[in-house]
Amino acid sequence: MDEKDKEQLKKEAAEKARAAAQRKREEREKKKEESHDSESEVNQTKDDVTSNQDLEKQKAAAAAKAKAAAIAKKKAKETKGTETEPTSNQDLEKQKAIAIAKAKAAAAAKRKAKNANESGDSEKAKAIAAAKAKAAAAAKARGKTTQAKETEEPEPITPSPQQPILDRYLNIVKENYKEDILEDSYINRMSKHVPTIVVKLEHYYSLALLFKQHSGLHFEFLSELHGTDFETYMEIYVHLYSFKNKQSVALKVKMDRENPRVDSIATIWPGANWPECEAYDLLGIQFTNHPDLHRIMLGEDWVGHPLRKDYEPYDVEV
C-alpha cells in the first residue's frame, strides 16, 4: 500500500470519526431537549393543576361572598321595610294634610279676591256715578247762573265822586266854545278817578289856556307832561293841579304818528319847557312855538328816537 492510499484511509477514518462525533452530539442534544420538554410538560401540568385549583378557590370565594351579600341585602331590606313603613305612612298623611290646607287657603284667597274685585268695582261705579252727578249739578248750576246773568240787567256802576267835578269842567268848556272841541271825556278809575278830557288837536293850546286863566278852573300848576307812542298815533298827556280849588284834571291830545306836531304850552306853564324837549328828543314830537326846542339827552346828531316802537339803534353797540 502506497502513501497515497494511507493518506486516503486516514482522511476517511477522520471523516468517519467526525461524523460519529457529530451524531453523538446530536443525539445528546436531542435527549436534552426531550428531557427538557418532558420537564416543561410536567411543570406545565403542575401549573395547570395549581391554576385550576386557584380558580376553583376563587370561584368558591366569590360565590360565598355573593351569597353573603345577598343574605345581608335581604336582611337589610327586611329591616328597612319594617322600620320605614310606619314613617312612610306618616309622611303620606302629612303630605295629604298639607295639600288639603293649601287647597283650602287657595280657595279662600280666590273668594276674597273675587269679593274685593266686586266690592272695588261697586265702589268705583258709585264714585263715578257720584262724580257724574256732581258735575251735572255744577253744570246745571252754572247754566242757571249764566241764564240768570243774561236775563238780569247788569249792575249799575257806582258813580265816581269826581263825576260832578268833570261835569263842571265840561259845562265851562261848552260855555266858552260854540263848537264841540272834545274827542272824549271820562273818569279814569285806574288813576285815582282823575277827570280826563281828550281835546282835538287844533284846540289843544286854547283849551290849555282856558284851564289856566278861567276863574272857575284856575289850574296854575303843571305837574306832569309826557308823550307816548301807541303805534297808530302819538299822544301827549298833561296833568294839571289847582291849589286854589284843590282839584286836578288830565288833558290829552292825539296827533299823527308820521308827522307828530302840536302847539307848545311852555308859554302858559314854563314847567312844560323841559318835558316837551324830552318828548321831542325821545319821540320826535315837534312842539310849535317852543322857546328853545332841542335834544336834551342824545344830542342833535343822534339818529332816531329811542321811545318810538319802531326805533332801530344807530349804533348797535349802545
C-alpha positions as CSV (number, residue, x, y, z in Angstrom):
1,M,0.0,0.0,0.0
2,D,1.5,3.3,-1.0
3,E,1.5,6.6,0.9
4,K,-1.5,7.9,-1.1
5,D,-3.7,5.1,0.0
6,K,-2.7,5.6,3.5
7,E,-3.4,9.2,3.4
8,Q,-6.7,8.5,1.9
9,L,-7.6,6.0,4.6
10,K,-6.6,8.5,7.3
11,K,-8.8,11.0,5.8
12,E,-11.7,8.7,5.6
13,A,-11.2,7.5,9.2
14,A,-11.0,11.1,10.3
15,E,-14.2,11.9,8.5
16,K,-16.0,8.9,10.0
17,A,-14.8,9.9,13.5
18,R,-16.0,13.4,12.9
19,A,-19.3,12.1,11.6
20,A,-19.7,9.7,14.6
21,A,-18.9,12.6,17.0
22,Q,-21.4,14.8,15.2
23,R,-24.1,12.1,15.5
24,K,-23.3,11.6,19.1
25,R,-23.5,15.3,19.9
26,E,-26.8,15.5,18.0
27,E,-28.2,12.5,20.0
28,R,-27.1,14.0,23.2
29,E,-28.7,17.4,22.4
30,K,-31.8,15.6,21.3
31,K,-32.0,13.7,24.6
32,K,-31.5,17.0,26.5
33,E,-34.3,18.6,24.5
34,E,-36.6,15.7,25.1
35,S,-35.9,15.7,28.8
36,H,-36.4,19.5,28.9
37,D,-39.7,19.1,27.1
38,S,-40.8,16.4,29.5
39,E,-39.9,18.6,32.4
40,S,-41.8,21.6,30.9
41,E,-44.8,19.4,30.3
42,V,-44.6,18.2,33.9
43,N,-44.2,21.8,35.2
44,Q,-47.0,23.0,32.9
45,T,-49.2,20.2,34.2
46,K,-48.3,21.2,37.7
47,D,-49.0,24.8,36.9
48,D,-52.3,23.9,35.2
49,V,-53.3,21.9,38.2
50,T,-52.4,24.7,40.5
51,S,-54.2,27.3,38.3
52,N,-57.3,25.2,38.2
53,Q,-57.2,24.8,41.9
54,D,-56.8,28.5,42.4
55,L,-59.6,29.2,40.0
56,E,-61.9,26.9,41.8
57,K,-60.9,28.5,45.1
58,Q,-61.6,31.9,43.7
59,K,-64.9,30.8,42.3
60,A,-65.9,29.3,45.6
61,A,-64.8,32.5,47.5
62,A,-66.8,34.7,45.0
63,A,-69.8,32.6,45.3
64,A,-69.6,32.7,49.1
65,K,-69.2,36.5,49.0
66,A,-72.2,36.9,46.7
67,K,-74.3,34.6,48.8
68,A,-73.3,36.6,52.0
69,A,-74.0,39.9,50.2
70,A,-77.4,38.7,49.1
71,I,-78.3,37.5,52.5
72,A,-77.1,40.8,54.1
73,K,-79.1,42.8,51.5
74,K,-82.2,40.7,52.1
75,K,-81.9,41.2,55.8
76,A,-81.3,44.9,55.4
77,K,-84.3,45.2,53.1
78,E,-86.4,43.4,55.6
79,T,-85.2,45.5,58.5
80,K,-85.7,48.8,56.5
81,G,-89.1,47.7,55.4
82,T,-90.2,47.1,58.9
83,E,-88.7,50.3,60.2
84,T,-89.7,52.8,57.4
85,E,-93.1,51.5,56.7
86,P,-94.8,53.5,59.5
87,T,-92.7,56.5,58.7
88,S,-93.7,56.5,55.1
89,N,-97.4,56.3,56.1
90,Q,-96.9,59.2,58.5
91,D,-95.2,61.3,55.7
92,L,-98.0,60.4,53.4
93,E,-100.6,61.6,55.9
94,K,-98.6,64.8,56.4
95,Q,-98.4,65.5,52.7
96,K,-102.1,64.9,52.3
97,A,-102.8,67.3,55.2
98,I,-100.5,70.0,53.7
99,A,-102.2,69.6,50.3
100,I,-105.6,69.9,51.8
101,A,-104.5,73.0,53.7
102,K,-103.1,74.6,50.6
103,A,-106.2,73.9,48.6
104,K,-108.4,75.5,51.3
105,A,-106.1,78.5,51.5
106,A,-106.1,79.0,47.7
107,A,-109.9,78.7,47.6
108,A,-110.3,81.2,50.5
109,A,-107.9,83.7,48.7
110,K,-109.8,83.3,45.5
111,R,-113.1,84.0,47.2
112,K,-111.5,87.0,49.0
113,A,-110.1,88.4,45.7
114,K,-113.4,87.9,44.0
115,N,-115.3,89.7,46.7
116,A,-112.7,92.5,46.8
117,N,-113.0,93.0,43.0
118,E,-116.7,93.0,43.2
119,S,-116.5,95.5,46.1
120,G,-113.9,97.6,44.3
121,D,-116.0,97.7,41.1
122,S,-119.0,98.6,43.1
123,E,-117.1,101.4,44.9
124,K,-115.7,102.7,41.5
125,A,-119.1,102.6,40.0
126,K,-120.5,104.5,42.9
127,A,-117.7,107.1,42.8
128,I,-118.1,107.5,39.0
129,A,-121.8,107.9,39.4
130,A,-121.3,110.4,42.2
131,A,-118.8,112.4,40.2
132,K,-121.1,112.5,37.2
133,A,-124.0,113.6,39.3
134,K,-121.8,116.3,40.9
135,A,-120.6,117.5,37.5
136,A,-124.1,117.6,36.1
137,A,-125.3,119.5,39.1
138,A,-122.4,122.0,38.8
139,A,-123.1,122.4,35.1
140,K,-126.8,122.9,35.8
141,A,-126.0,125.5,38.4
142,R,-123.6,127.3,36.0
143,G,-126.2,127.2,33.3
144,K,-128.8,128.7,35.7
145,T,-126.3,131.3,36.8
146,T,-125.4,132.2,33.3
147,Q,-129.0,132.3,32.2
148,A,-129.8,134.5,35.2
149,K,-127.0,136.8,34.4
150,E,-128.1,137.0,30.8
151,T,-131.7,137.8,31.8
152,E,-130.7,140.1,34.6
153,E,-129.7,143.6,33.8
154,P,-126.1,144.5,34.5
155,E,-125.5,146.1,37.8
156,P,-125.1,149.8,37.5
157,I,-121.6,151.2,38.0
158,T,-121.4,153.3,41.2
159,P,-120.9,156.9,40.1
160,S,-117.5,158.3,40.8
161,P,-117.2,161.1,43.4
162,Q,-115.2,163.0,40.8
163,Q,-118.0,162.9,38.2
164,P,-119.7,166.2,39.4
165,I,-116.3,167.9,39.0
166,L,-115.8,166.6,35.5
167,D,-119.3,167.7,34.6
168,R,-118.5,171.2,35.9
169,Y,-115.3,171.2,33.7
170,L,-117.4,170.2,30.7
171,N,-120.0,172.9,31.3
172,I,-117.3,175.5,31.4
173,V,-115.9,174.3,28.1
174,K,-119.3,174.3,26.5
175,E,-119.9,177.9,27.7
176,N,-116.7,179.0,26.1
177,Y,-116.8,177.2,22.8
178,K,-119.7,177.1,20.4
179,E,-118.5,174.0,18.6
180,D,-117.6,170.7,20.0
181,I,-113.8,170.7,20.7
182,L,-113.5,167.5,22.6
183,E,-113.0,163.9,21.4
184,D,-113.8,162.2,24.7
185,S,-114.1,162.8,28.4
186,Y,-114.2,160.2,31.3
187,I,-113.2,159.4,34.8
188,N,-110.0,157.5,34.9
189,R,-110.9,154.9,37.6
190,M,-107.5,153.3,37.3
191,S,-105.7,156.5,38.3
192,K,-107.5,157.8,41.4
193,H,-110.6,158.8,39.5
194,V,-108.9,161.7,37.8
195,P,-111.3,163.6,35.5
196,T,-109.8,163.2,32.0
197,I,-110.5,165.3,28.9
198,V,-109.3,164.4,25.3
199,V,-109.2,167.6,23.2
200,K,-109.0,167.9,19.4
201,L,-105.5,168.8,18.1
202,E,-106.4,172.2,16.8
203,H,-107.9,173.3,20.1
204,Y,-105.2,171.9,22.4
205,Y,-103.5,175.3,23.1
206,S,-106.6,177.3,23.6
207,L,-108.2,174.8,26.0
208,A,-105.0,174.7,28.0
209,L,-105.0,178.5,28.2
210,L,-108.7,178.3,29.4
211,F,-107.8,175.9,32.1
212,K,-105.1,178.2,33.3
213,Q,-107.0,181.5,33.2
214,H,-110.6,180.7,33.9
215,S,-111.6,181.7,37.4
216,G,-113.7,178.6,38.0
217,L,-110.8,176.3,37.0
218,H,-107.5,178.1,37.8
219,F,-105.0,175.2,37.1
220,E,-101.9,177.2,37.8
221,F,-99.6,174.1,38.2
222,L,-98.4,171.7,35.5
223,S,-97.2,168.6,37.4
224,E,-96.5,166.3,34.5
225,L,-96.2,166.2,30.7
226,H,-95.1,163.2,28.7
227,G,-95.6,161.6,25.3
228,T,-96.5,158.1,24.3
229,D,-96.2,156.1,21.0
230,F,-99.4,154.0,20.6
231,E,-98.1,152.7,17.2
232,T,-101.1,154.1,15.3
233,Y,-100.9,157.6,16.8
234,M,-98.9,159.7,19.2
235,E,-100.3,161.2,22.4
236,I,-99.4,164.0,24.8
237,Y,-100.6,163.6,28.4
238,V,-100.7,166.7,30.7
239,H,-101.6,166.6,34.4
240,L,-102.8,169.9,35.9
241,Y,-103.5,170.9,39.5
242,S,-105.4,173.8,41.1
243,F,-104.1,174.7,44.6
244,K,-107.0,177.2,44.8
245,N,-109.7,174.6,44.2
246,K,-107.6,171.5,45.3
247,Q,-108.7,169.7,42.2
248,S,-106.9,168.1,39.3
249,V,-107.5,167.3,35.6
250,A,-105.8,165.3,32.9
251,L,-105.6,166.8,29.4
252,K,-104.8,164.6,26.4
253,V,-104.3,165.3,22.7
254,K,-103.6,162.9,19.9
255,M,-101.6,163.5,16.7
256,D,-100.4,161.9,13.5
257,R,-97.6,159.4,14.1
258,E,-95.8,160.0,10.8
259,N,-95.7,163.8,11.5
260,P,-96.3,164.4,15.2
261,R,-96.7,168.1,15.7
262,V,-98.6,170.0,18.4
263,D,-98.5,173.5,19.9
264,S,-96.2,174.1,22.8
265,I,-97.8,175.1,26.1
266,A,-94.5,176.2,27.6
267,T,-95.6,179.9,27.3
268,I,-98.6,179.0,29.5
269,W,-96.8,176.9,32.1
270,P,-93.0,177.3,32.0
271,G,-92.7,173.9,33.6
272,A,-93.6,172.4,30.2
273,N,-90.3,173.5,28.7
274,W,-88.2,170.7,29.7
275,P,-90.7,167.7,29.4
276,E,-91.5,169.0,25.8
277,C,-87.8,168.9,24.9
278,E,-87.7,165.3,26.3
279,A,-90.7,164.3,24.2
280,Y,-89.0,165.8,21.2
281,D,-85.7,164.0,21.9
282,L,-87.1,160.6,22.6
283,L,-90.3,160.5,20.4
284,G,-89.6,163.1,17.8
285,I,-92.7,165.2,18.6
286,Q,-92.4,168.7,17.3
287,F,-93.7,171.5,19.6
288,T,-94.7,174.6,17.6
289,N,-93.7,177.9,19.1
290,H,-91.5,176.3,21.8
291,P,-88.9,178.9,23.0
292,D,-85.9,176.5,22.7
293,L,-86.8,173.1,21.4
294,H,-83.7,170.9,21.4
295,R,-82.5,167.3,22.2
296,I,-81.5,167.2,25.9
297,M,-80.0,163.7,26.2
298,L,-78.9,162.2,22.9
299,G,-77.6,165.2,21.0
300,E,-78.7,166.8,17.7
301,D,-76.6,164.3,15.6
302,W,-78.3,161.2,17.1
303,V,-80.3,159.2,14.6
304,G,-83.8,158.2,15.6
305,H,-85.9,158.5,18.7
306,P,-85.5,155.6,21.3
307,L,-89.0,155.6,22.7
308,R,-90.6,155.0,19.3
309,K,-91.9,151.4,18.9
310,D,-90.1,151.1,15.5
311,Y,-86.8,152.5,16.8
312,E,-83.6,150.8,15.4
313,P,-80.4,151.8,17.2
314,Y,-78.0,153.8,15.1
315,D,-75.1,152.3,17.0
316,V,-75.9,148.7,17.7
317,E,-73.3,148.5,20.5
318,V,-75.1,151.1,22.5
